[in-house]
Amino acid sequence: MEFYRRVLLMEEITFAKGRKALKFGNQKINLQTLGQELRNEAQVGSGDLCLITSWNLKDVVVHLENENVEIVEGPVAKSGAVGQIESVYFLDPDKNLVEISVYN
């Protein structure tokens, strides 16, 4: 959770009997503790997040470098849900793939 608060500037929230989530803009990402999954068997490293930002992608890269986060791909042009995006990819401490994207 510290990684997401520090590197991605997300807000930690608590809900429903102490469950944890991360708030990112208008989005809420529910977290599951390994071994205490509610509905399924979450696996370490099985996540693949695409987060859209209003930041300039060069500023994102500088921020990630300042936080000692290794970019595994990008910047690279891709197709997003509603048009062309430019993205960078990295892994979180649990080996989940995180994509930060900007619409062109």
Buried (B, 14 or more C-beta within 10 A) or exposed (E): EEBBEEBBEBEEEEEEEEBBBBEBEEEEBEEBEEEEEEEEEBEEEEBEBBBBBEEEBEEBBEBBEEEEBEBEEBBEEBEBEEEEBBBBBBBBEEEBBBBBBBEE
